[in-house]
Amino acid sequence: MSEKSISISKEQVIWLREMYETYRALLEGTPDDGNAAELKQVKKHVLPLIKELEKITK
């Protein structure tokens, strides 16, 4: 597998974190079984990526 590089700014990571927090709050605020499953997937896949990007851009 070939390595690829990306360019991301600290501001973009901050924006991504804010969007994640907004989306998480919306899902938690809506009592819906589909939202619970979606929230679980978002936390599992998106949050670790955001945390890695935050480490890189500090």
C-alpha atoms as a printed R data frame, in Angstrom:
   type eleno elety resid chain resno       x      y      z
1  ATOM     1    CA   MET     A     1   0.000  0.000  0.000
2  ATOM     2    CA   SER     A     2   1.416  3.379 -0.933
3  ATOM     3    CA   GLU     A     3   1.574  6.139  1.623
4  ATOM     4    CA   LYS     A     4  -0.313  9.330  0.993
5  ATOM     5    CA   SER     A     5   0.111 12.631  2.715
6  ATOM     6    CA   ILE     A     6  -2.456 15.241  3.574
7  ATOM     7    CA   SER     A     7  -2.213 18.829  4.615
8  ATOM     8    CA   ILE     A     8  -4.437 20.071  7.414
9  ATOM     9    CA   SER     A     9  -4.308 23.205  9.500
10 ATOM    10    CA   LYS     A    10  -4.947 23.530 13.211
11 ATOM    11    CA   GLU     A    11  -7.993 25.676 12.382
12 ATOM    12    CA   GLN     A    12  -9.438 22.900 10.229
13 ATOM    13    CA   VAL     A    13  -8.999 20.398 13.054
14 ATOM    14    CA   ILE     A    14 -10.682 22.798 15.493
15 ATOM    15    CA   TRP     A    15 -13.588 23.194 13.055
16 ATOM    16    CA   LEU     A    16 -13.822 19.410 12.652
17 ATOM    17    CA   ARG     A    17 -13.929 18.975 16.443
18 ATOM    18    CA   GLU     A    18 -16.697 21.604 16.724
19 ATOM    19    CA   MET     A    19 -18.741 19.887 14.004
20 ATOM    20    CA   TYR     A    20 -18.285 16.533 15.760
21 ATOM    21    CA   GLU     A    21 -19.429 17.984 19.096
22 ATOM    22    CA   THR     A    22 -22.481 19.603 17.459
23 ATOM    23    CA   TYR     A    23 -23.429 16.386 15.664
24 ATOM    24    CA   ARG     A    24 -22.915 14.329 18.843
25 ATOM    25    CA   ALA     A    25 -25.134 16.707 20.818
26 ATOM    26    CA   LEU     A    26 -27.854 16.511 18.166
27 ATOM    27    CA   LEU     A    27 -27.786 12.713 18.175
28 ATOM    28    CA   GLU     A    28 -27.826 12.533 21.970
29 ATOM    29    CA   GLY     A    29 -30.699 15.007 22.156
30 ATOM    30    CA   THR     A    30 -32.973 13.020 19.852
31 ATOM    31    CA   PRO     A    31 -34.463  9.839 21.320
32 ATOM    32    CA   ASP     A    32 -34.253  7.541 18.309
33 ATOM    33    CA   ASP     A    33 -32.804  4.021 18.048
34 ATOM    34    CA   GLY     A    34 -31.196  4.874 14.720
35 ATOM    35    CA   ASN     A    35 -29.440  7.818 16.309
36 ATOM    36    CA   ALA     A    36 -27.957  5.628 19.035
37 ATOM    37    CA   ALA     A    37 -26.405  3.347 16.418
38 ATOM    38    CA   GLU     A    38 -25.174  6.323 14.397
39 ATOM    39    CA   LEU     A    39 -23.670  7.919 17.507
40 ATOM    40    CA   LYS     A    40 -21.828  4.691 18.332
41 ATOM    41    CA   GLN     A    41 -20.323  4.579 14.827
42 ATOM    42    CA   VAL     A    42 -19.363  8.259 14.894
43 ATOM    43    CA   LYS     A    43 -17.642  7.861 18.265
44 ATOM    44    CA   LYS     A    44 -15.874  4.702 17.092
45 ATOM    45    CA   HIS     A    45 -14.555  6.045 13.778
46 ATOM    46    CA   VAL     A    46 -14.556  9.834 13.780
47 ATOM    47    CA   LEU     A    47 -13.410 10.674 17.301
48 ATOM    48    CA   PRO     A    48 -10.124  8.690 17.091
49 ATOM    49    CA   LEU     A    49  -9.330 10.424 13.801
50 ATOM    50    CA   ILE     A    50  -9.955 13.852 15.313
51 ATOM    51    CA   LYS     A    51  -7.743 12.998 18.298
52 ATOM    52    CA   GLU     A    52  -4.901 11.909 15.988
53 ATOM    53    CA   LEU     A    53  -5.218 15.094 13.938
54 ATOM    54    CA   GLU     A    54  -5.185 17.183 17.113
55 ATOM    55    CA   LYS     A    55  -1.901 15.548 18.160
56 ATOM    56    CA   ILE     A    56  -0.325 16.216 14.772
57 ATOM    57    CA   THR     A    57  -1.383 19.863 14.561
58 ATOM    58    CA   LYS     A    58  -0.459 20.968 18.110
